[in-house]
């Protein structure tokens, strides 16, 4: 079986999706029925993402263009209010579609599309995969659109409605859809009103695809359990309750204080 993975985030740090997608690709390569895994990567920056650790056969890498400026920011706000669309997102999606058209998708037995961020650009760009819906798997790392995220407390806007309608039309074309949790799979099936359930592929972690120095984990904590947070804190996610629980456990349980260590590079924690 020949596999194509289309990904938007394979960074080694600063992102939970990078950690999960890297591990997912590595595990695909270990599957007994998979002969090769190719990668089309929309890279967010020019840093080294250590792709050689993923054991990929063929890689197409495209650096996603950065757009901005005062005038564009003004036009973006106008488009939000007047049309319920994002000018910046549409520009990036059309750019991605152009790159995707250069790939012969008929060569692959299965196509996995990995989402990232809050715009789901890669999934939306894969609307051009007409005729390949039954062998294409869309992975929802987070809810989409924004108003379905439990941490979102804003009003339902025109852009939110249009985002919902765009994704609903895509899902009802027959793509295979997955999420990392049973709850999210159930919720998105309900949200988009599809009789075809979202499947669940849990988060994965494969140490072989990372190159963390040993001292990051073992410096002065040889006999301790080390807790580290890897990902973003956004949309209602808050670390304060966890830190407060951690502090109380340290005060109440001597064993916890002696055997557990919390590491963070954030100076505010």
N, C-alpha and C positions, 0 to 999 in steps of 0.2 A: 504494500500500500504506500502510495506517495502522498505526502501531506504538505500543504501550504499554510503557514501561519502569517497572518497580517496583524502587526502589532504597532502600538503607538508609544509604549513606554517599557523599556527594558533596562532602566537604570539600576545600578547596584545599591543605591542608597537614596534616602529622601522620598521614597514612594512605596506604598504597599503594593500597587499594581505591578511595578517592576519586579518586586520580589516574587509575586505569585506567577507572573507570566514567564519569568526565567525558569522557575521550577517546573511549570507546566510543559514548556518546550523540551526540557531535559528529560522529563518522564515520557513524553511522546517518543523520543528517540529510543527509549528502553523497551517500548512495547514490542512484543514478539511479532506482531502482524505489520509493523511499520518498517518499510525498507529505507525511506529517506524523508527528511524534514527540510523544507525550504522556507526561507523567511523573507517577507517584504516588510521593511521596517521604516516607518515614518519617524525619524529621530528628532527629538525636541531640541537638542543642542549638540555642539561639536565635541563634547567631552568623550572620554574613553568609556564605553559601556561594557567592555570586556565580553564581546559577543563570541570570542573564540572559545569560551567555556561552555557554550551551548551546543557544540558539536553539530552545527548546521552544515548541510551539504552545499546549498546555494543561497546567497544573500543579495538582496537588492536594498540598498540604503538610500533614503532620500531625506535631506535635512528640511524639516518643515519651515517655511518662510515665516519670519517675524514681521508683523505689521503693527503700525501704531502712528502716533503723531497727534497733534492738537486737532487738525482738520478731520482726520479719520475718526477720532473719538467723538467729535461733534456729529458727524454723519451717522455713526453707530447709534447714538442716542436718538437721532431723528428716525432711523429705521426701526428701532425698538418700539417707539411710540406710534409711528404712522402705519407701519406694515407688520409689526409683530415678528420681525426677522432680525437676525444678526448679520450685518454686512461682513464682518470679519470672519465669522464661522462659514458663511457661504463662500467666501473667497478661498478659504483653506480646503473646504470640501471639494470645490471644483478643481483645485490644484491636485488633490489626492486622486480624484477620478481620472484625471489625465494620466497620472502615473500608473494607475491600476489598469488602464486600457492597454498598456504595453505588455501585460501578462496573458499568456494563453492558459486560461483556467481549466480547459478541457484536459490538460495533462495531469491533473490532480484528482485523487480519489476522495479527498476530504479537504475542506478549507475552513480554518478556524480564524475568526475575527475577534481580536481582543480590544475591548474598549478601555478608555482611561479618562480621567478628568470628569468634568461636568457637562461637556458638550457632545460627547460621543461622536466625534468627528469621523473616526474610522468606520464605525457601523453605518453612519448615514451616507458616507461615500460609497459603501458597498451596495447601494441601491442600483448600481450599474450591473450587478451580477445577475442579469436576467437569464433564466434557464438553468442556473446553478443553485437554486434555492434549496433543493433537497439534500445537497451534500455540503452546504455551508452552515457553520455553527457560529451564532452570534453570542458573545459572552458579555453579560452585563455585570460589571464590577460594582456599580452603584445604581440606585434608582434613577430613572430618567422619565419625564422631565423633572426640574427642580422641585415643583410643588409636591411631588410624591416622596421626597426625602423627609424622614421624621424630624430632621433638624431645621427644616425650612418653615418660617412663620410669616412669610410675606403674603401679599394678596395674589389671587389668580389673575394673571395678566394675559394680554393677547399673545405675547411671545410664548408663554407657557402653554396656551391652548394650541397654538400652531405647532409647537414642538411635540405635543402629545399626538396630534393628528398625523404628523409626518412619520413618527415612529410606529403608530398603530397601522398605517398603510403598509409600512415595511414588514412588520411582523406578520400581517395577514396574507402576505405573499407566500408563506410556507417555509420560511427559514427555520432551522432548528435553533431554539433559544435556551440559554443556560444562565444560571446565577450561582454565587458561592454558598447560598443558604436556602433551606427549605421554605423559610418564611418569605424571603424575597421572591423566590420562584412562585409561591402561591399568590403573593400580592401583585406581581406584575402580570400574571395570568388573569387575575381579576380586573386590574386596571385597563388592560388592552382588550378584554372581552374575547379571548381566544379559547376555543375548545381544545386546542393542542397545548398541553401543559408545558411550562418552562421546566427544564431538567436542572438538577443540582450537581455541580462539580465543586466540591469543597476547596478552600484555599490549600495550597501545598507549599512546602518548604524543602528545598534540596540544597544542602550545604555545599555540594560540589560546584555550584554555579556562582559562588561568592569567594572572595579572596580577602577576608578580614584577617588582619594580623592577630596572632594568637593572644597577644597581650590585651586586646580589646575585651576578651572574655575572661581571661585568667589572671590579670594583673592584681595581685594582692587578694584574690578571692578564690584560692585553690579549692577550698572545701565548701563553697557557697553556691546557692542557686542565684543566677544572675537574671534580672528582669530588665529587658530593653524594649523601648517603644520604637516601631518602625512604620512610619506613615505620616499622613497629614492630620491636623486637628482643625476641622472645619464643619460648617453646617450643623451646629448644635453639639458636635463632639466636644467633650470637655474632659480634661485630665485631672481637674481639681478633686473630684470625689475619690478617684483612685489614689491620689497622693495623700488625701486625708485618711483613707483606710489603711494605707501603708504606714503612715505615722502612728496611728492608733495600735496597729499590730506590733510595731517596734516597741511601743511603750508597755504593752500588755504581756507580750510573750518574749521572754529572753531567748528562746530557741530561734524564733523568727529573726530577732536582731542579730544573732550570731551566724545564721545560716543563709540569709537572703541579702542580696545586694541589688540596688537599683542604679542603673547607669543611664546618663543622659548628657548629650552635648549642648543642650539648651541651658544657658546660664540662668534663665528665669525659673527653672524647676528645682 
